Amino acid sequence: RMRFRTGQFFARSKVRNAILGVMGVLAFLTYFNFGAFHFWSFIHGWDTFHYYVGAKYFKELRYDGLYECVAVADSQEPNLRRRVELRKMTNLRTNRVESTADILAHPERCTSLFTPERWESFKHDVRYFRVQENARRWDDTQLDHGFNATPVWNILGSLVTNTGPASRMQILTLDSLDCLLLIFLSLMIGWAFGWRVLAVALLVFATNQPSRWAWTGGSLLRWDWLFWIGASVCLAKREHYFSAGMCLAYSTLLRILPIFLLVAPVLATG
């Protein structure tokens, strides 16, 4: 009888393991929308525009000049002046939606921040992102909240975006970095906790609404903070505490989100 029950237990365990393994693989594929990505493209143009242009030209734009200088750059393109005059944009200093009239009346407020070479490079990159969107969506892009990455994020962001002019190959390469980070993080979770925990983690990630590909998939270094905070937990599990602390500190400097890592210990203490 004992052998019979033990055999049933292991048989059920094998079935459960197989189901969990399949669910983990499906969860991993679910994040990538089973290869459909954004259906029309791998690249999230709206999000990449903000982080790419904002980081590459941070020296000139800072945190408040993106939409104004895009308006000036667009207005210098053939047949676009009138469209820019009708455009509404977010004033990133006041967070109010305003017209482009003031900045178009004083374009030197933008152009004087650039060298002639950098201004031509800026216009080229803006043109690249503009032609990827229809007219309505491009104008709507200027109503967002601008470039808001932290200064620490901007160190790496500025380095990688200044490797060359915006092109499909460059943008695809940079936007693929997040995919590599998620793969490496999955390997680290498997190394530290085993494949069962990895499968559960993938299921949670794939069914978490803010994690969906439509939100930040195909964007520039939007999951770097998640990689480093996940690496911190994995290293702590393996008792590499110094490295874990460094990863946690770096993740916190990239985003405020790692503060939620403290929720579980606080709840446990309570």
C-alpha positions in Angstrom: 0.0 0.0 0.0 2.8 2.4 0.9 4.6 1.8 -2.4 1.3 2.3 -4.2 0.6 5.7 -2.4 4.2 6.8 -2.9 3.9 6.0 -6.6 0.7 8.0 -6.9 2.4 10.9 -5.1 5.3 11.0 -7.5 3.0 10.6 -10.5 0.9 13.5 -9.4 4.1 15.5 -8.7 5.4 14.9 -12.2 2.0 16.0 -13.7 2.1 19.2 -11.5 5.7 19.9 -12.5 4.8 19.4 -16.1 1.8 21.8 -15.9 3.9 24.4 -14.0 6.7 24.2 -16.5 4.4 24.6 -19.4 2.6 27.5 -17.7 6.0 29.2 -17.0 7.0 28.9 -20.7 3.6 30.2 -21.8 3.9 33.1 -19.3 7.3 34.1 -20.8 5.8 34.1 -24.3 2.7 36.0 -23.1 4.8 39.0 -22.1 6.1 39.2 -25.7 2.6 38.9 -27.0 3.6 35.6 -28.6 5.8 37.4 -31.0 3.1 39.9 -32.2 4.6 42.6 -29.9 2.6 45.8 -30.7 1.1 44.0 -33.8 2.3 46.7 -36.1 5.9 47.0 -34.7 8.3 45.7 -32.1 9.2 49.3 -31.2 7.1 51.4 -28.9 7.6 54.7 -30.8 5.9 57.0 -28.4 7.9 55.9 -25.3 11.2 55.5 -27.1 10.9 59.0 -28.6 10.8 60.5 -25.1 13.6 58.5 -23.6 15.8 58.4 -26.7 15.6 62.1 -27.6 15.4 63.2 -24.0 18.6 61.4 -23.0 20.5 62.1 -26.2 20.0 65.8 -26.0 19.7 66.3 -22.3 22.6 68.7 -22.3 20.6 71.1 -24.4 17.0 70.2 -23.4 17.2 69.4 -19.7 13.9 68.3 -18.4 11.7 71.1 -19.7 12.7 71.8 -23.3 11.7 68.7 -25.2 8.3 69.7 -26.6 9.3 73.3 -27.3 12.4 72.4 -29.3 10.5 69.6 -31.2 8.0 72.3 -32.2 10.8 74.5 -33.5 12.4 71.6 -35.4 9.1 70.5 -36.9 8.3 74.1 -38.0 11.5 74.2 -40.0 10.4 71.2 -42.1 8.7 71.9 -45.5 4.9 72.2 -45.2 4.8 71.6 -41.5 4.7 75.2 -40.2 0.9 75.5 -40.1 0.4 72.2 -38.5 2.8 73.1 -35.7 1.0 76.5 -35.3 -2.2 74.5 -34.6 -0.6 72.1 -32.2 -1.1 72.0 -28.5 1.7 70.9 -26.2 2.4 70.5 -22.5 4.5 73.2 -21.0 6.9 71.1 -19.0 7.7 73.9 -16.6 4.1 74.5 -15.6 2.5 71.2 -16.7 -0.2 73.1 -18.5 -1.4 72.5 -22.1 -0.5 75.6 -24.2 -0.2 76.6 -27.8 3.1 76.7 -29.7 2.7 80.5 -30.5 5.3 81.7 -28.0 8.1 79.3 -28.8 7.5 79.8 -32.6 7.8 83.5 -32.1 11.1 83.0 -30.4 12.8 79.9 -31.9 16.2 81.2 -30.8 15.4 80.1 -27.3 15.9 76.5 -28.6 18.3 76.9 -31.4 20.8 78.9 -29.3 21.1 75.9 -26.9 22.6 73.8 -29.7 25.7 74.0 -31.9 24.8 74.0 -35.6 25.9 70.3 -35.8 23.8 69.2 -32.8 20.8 71.1 -34.1 20.9 69.3 -37.4 21.3 66.0 -35.6 18.4 66.9 -33.4 16.2 67.7 -36.4 17.2 64.4 -38.0 16.3 62.3 -35.0 13.0 64.1 -34.5 12.2 63.6 -38.1 12.9 59.8 -37.7 10.4 59.5 -34.9 7.8 61.8 -36.5 7.6 59.7 -39.7 7.0 56.6 -37.6 3.7 58.0 -36.4 0.6 59.4 -38.1 0.0 63.1 -37.8 -2.5 62.9 -35.0 -0.5 60.6 -32.9 2.7 62.6 -33.3 0.9 65.8 -32.2 -0.6 63.9 -29.3 2.9 62.8 -28.2 3.6 66.4 -27.3 0.9 66.3 -24.7 2.7 63.7 -22.5 4.9 64.4 -19.4 8.2 64.8 -21.2 11.5 63.0 -20.4 11.5 62.2 -16.7 14.2 59.6 -16.1 16.5 60.1 -13.1 20.0 61.6 -13.6 21.6 58.2 -12.8 19.5 56.5 -15.6 20.5 59.3 -17.9 24.2 58.5 -17.5 23.8 55.2 -19.4 20.9 56.5 -21.5 23.0 59.4 -22.8 25.9 57.1 -23.7 23.9 54.5 -25.7 21.8 57.1 -27.6 24.8 59.1 -28.7 26.3 56.1 -30.4 24.9 57.4 -33.8 22.0 59.0 -35.5 18.5 57.6 -35.0 17.9 54.7 -37.4 15.8 51.6 -37.4 18.8 49.3 -36.6 20.0 51.6 -33.8 16.6 51.9 -32.2 15.9 48.1 -32.6 19.2 47.4 -30.9 18.6 49.8 -28.0 15.0 48.7 -27.5 16.1 45.1 -27.4 18.2 45.7 -24.3 15.2 45.2 -22.0 14.5 41.8 -23.6 18.1 40.7 -22.7 17.7 42.0 -19.2 14.5 40.0 -18.7 16.2 36.9 -20.0 19.2 37.4 -17.7 16.8 38.1 -14.8 14.9 34.8 -15.5 18.2 32.9 -15.5 19.2 34.5 -12.2 15.9 33.6 -10.5 16.3 30.0 -11.7 19.9 30.0 -10.4 18.9 31.4 -7.0 15.5 29.9 -6.3 15.0 27.0 -8.8 12.8 26.6 -11.8 9.5 26.3 -9.9 9.9 29.7 -8.4 10.9 31.0 -11.7 7.7 29.6 -13.3 5.6 31.3 -10.6 7.5 34.6 -11.0 6.9 34.5 -14.8 3.2 33.8 -14.2 2.9 36.8 -11.9 4.9 39.1 -14.3 2.9 38.0 -17.4 -0.5 38.6 -15.8 0.4 41.9 -14.1 -1.4 44.6 -16.0 1.4 47.3 -15.9 3.9 44.7 -17.1 2.2 44.1 -20.4 4.1 44.7 -23.6 1.7 47.4 -24.7 2.7 49.6 -21.8 6.5 49.7 -22.0 7.6 46.8 -24.2 9.9 47.7 -27.1 11.1 50.8 -25.2 14.5 52.1 -24.1 15.8 50.6 -20.8 12.4 50.6 -19.0 13.0 47.3 -17.1 16.6 48.1 -16.0 15.4 48.8 -12.5 13.5 45.5 -12.3 16.6 43.6 -13.4 18.7 45.2 -10.7 16.2 44.8 -7.9 15.6 41.2 -9.0 19.4 40.6 -9.1 19.6 42.0 -5.5 17.0 39.5 -4.2 18.7 36.6 -6.0 22.2 37.6 -4.8 20.9 38.0 -1.2 19.3 34.5 -1.5 22.7 33.1 -2.4 24.3 35.1 0.5 26.2 37.6 -1.7 25.1 40.4 0.5 27.5 43.1 -0.6 26.7 42.7 -4.3 23.0 42.5 -3.4 23.2 45.8 -1.6 24.9 47.4 -4.5 22.3 46.2 -6.9 19.5 47.4 -4.7 21.1 50.9 -4.3 21.5 51.2 -8.1 18.0 50.1 -8.8 16.7 52.7 -6.3 18.7 55.4 -8.1 17.1 54.4 -11.4 13.5 54.5 -10.2 11.5 55.0 -7.0 9.7 51.7 -7.5 12.1 49.5 -5.6 10.7 51.1 -2.4 7.9 48.6 -2.7 10.4 45.8 -2.0 10.0 47.0 1.7 6.3 46.3 1.7 6.7 42.5 2.4 9.1 42.9 5.4 6.9 45.6 6.8 3.8 43.5 6.5 5.7 40.5 8.0 6.9 42.7 10.9 3.3 43.9 11.5 
